[in-house]
Amino acid sequence: MRVSLPLWAQRLTETGYHKVHDGEEKIVPGGRGVLARIRNSSSRVKIYAGMAIAFFFVLSLNMFSGGPHLPISHTKEVDAKYLHILIPANKRDINLCKTVASAAVLRYPIPTLVNWKKNFSDPVFGNVGDSHIGKIKGVLDYLNTLPADRDDDLVVLVDGYDIWFQLRPETLLERYFDMNQRADERVQKRLGRTAAKTEGIRQSIVFSAQKKCWPRDSDDPACFAAPESSLSKDIYGPLTDTKVDNDENEYIKFRPRYLNSGVMMGELGSVKKFFNRSVEVMALGQHKGSDQNVFSQIFGEQEFQREVIRERYLTSSQRFARWLKSAFGMKEASAPFEYGIGLDYASALGHPTVFAEYDSEWVQYDDPASIEQASKKLGISPQHVHGLPDDIASSLPPFWSQNPNEDMLPFDKDWSNVSLHTNLWTANVPAMIHHNAHINGMKNLRQKSWDKVWFQPYLRQLLNAYVNEPYRAFAVLKNGEKETAWWSKYQKKWETHSDKATHEWVSWKALCGGEEFEKELFRDGLGPWVPPRFDY
């Protein structure tokens, strides 16, 4: 039985959302409801003629309908934005290849490698001496190359050597927006609606959450000022948030509450502001060689300021607020300590496995018995997982391809028929898996469990299908009467972008080529992978 496409995916094939060959039209980021010409190499005359036709077409729409309308949509407003995927990585590594390949087969935008080929001990780079700290300056330098009119784009920043993508980008986007909406409701409840709106407090940056505050001490504001987790207070049973007698991890029953820097997603403008502050903190020498330490400090500053604001709006006197600020060395409440930071408590965007080594398992949703058995193994009774999440079931099927027979893919399978890494406590299937657990040699899971991720046995065919697809929007999200088409900034698919001006594009061969790497990646005995086309 052929898997049917969700409605939004069907719309990707409609005129206006994609570009196949010269002269095609698309809704481009920055165009905001205007049909924009992209490429036509036939002749200069055709270019000018096309521009004139487009101009008079749009002009006539404005004259007779009061504003631009698109033929591909019945909604009142259509927008287009970029999703930027940033991966801090300065050298090739088999685990970097797994990150890049997993993003590609799921149709994520081409990632940009931040700090590619850079030496962190180089005086030109600031003598930071550490890749985690170098990540901060490298990301900011790249973000500053993007124009201010792109501040509404979204940025996804992931660690380069232990992250696997496993769900479609439309699922990630939907979860991000839903998570922000629910976080804003919690903040308004905590601070008061008037305070939140007056002070402009809303969530626009999301980090992963982990169970232990690290590398800060527990009496540091970055730790004790962290808000309570939004998860149920008994999600791990009667011992929830209690240290247990476990030599390997006494925090195993804690709800995730503290910032983990492995996965971050946010609005480009907000992320720029956040990284500017990060560079300031880094310059003060308060980083302890850890980007997570810097980010946690900023998160703590934000939460202290929010508490000051809450107290100020609760009382007519500002005496207590002034005392709080004085006691903890905080600046005035109008200082820019609000960054819109929140945490992904339920591991919906990404699941860091550190301090949560036994929270998750690979399961298949068309086999309820295996889910029950995995839950019992982790001591979860009654089980928390009761079926495939709706947002995954409604997304583009895992093996969808324009030419499924040619690509020899099992296109009849849906998401319930494939293996998914699932947090059995929160009942979430994370969009990304962060293999940062390290006890008992668990870093080896990057090799041992590679064949468990659903796409690995078909990686070669899926990469072929990905490269053969036209450049087009990879997701369309609808909010009320507004549609947003999400695009990759770059058209190339057979190379990876980098922030290095002299080597802007990194070929597959340079990044992941070679017998050792490709043998581990594909595990099919078919030798090197060669991109099927280089003609666009």
Buried (B, 14 or more C-beta within 10 A) or exposed (E): EEBEBBEBBEBBEEEBBBBEEEBBBBBBBBBBBBBBBEEBEEEEEBBEEBEEEBEEEBEEBEEEEEEBBBEBBEBEBBBBBBBBBBBBBBEBBBBBBBBBBBBBBBBBBBBBBBBBBBEBEEEEBBEBEBBBBBBBBBBBBBBEEBEEEBBEBBBBBBBBBBBBBBBBBBBBBBBBEEBBEEBBEBBBEBBBEEBBEEBEBBBBBBBBBBBBBBBBEEEBBBBEBBBEBBBEEEBBEEEBBEEEEEEEBBBBBBBBBBBBBBBBBBBBBBBBBBBEBBBEBBEEEEBEEBBBBBBBBBBBBBBBBBBBBBBBBEEEEEEEBBEBBEEBEBEEBEEEBBBBBBBBBBBBBBBBBBBBBBBBBBBBBEEBEBBBEBBEEBEBEEBBBEEBBEBBBBBBBBBBBEEBEEBBBBBEBBBBBBBBBBBBBBBBBBBBBBBBBEEEEBBEBBEEBBEEBBBBBBBBBBBBBBBBBBBBBBBBBBEEEEBBBBBBBBBBBBBBBBBBEEEEBBBBBEBBBEEEBBBBBBBBEEEBBEBEEEEB
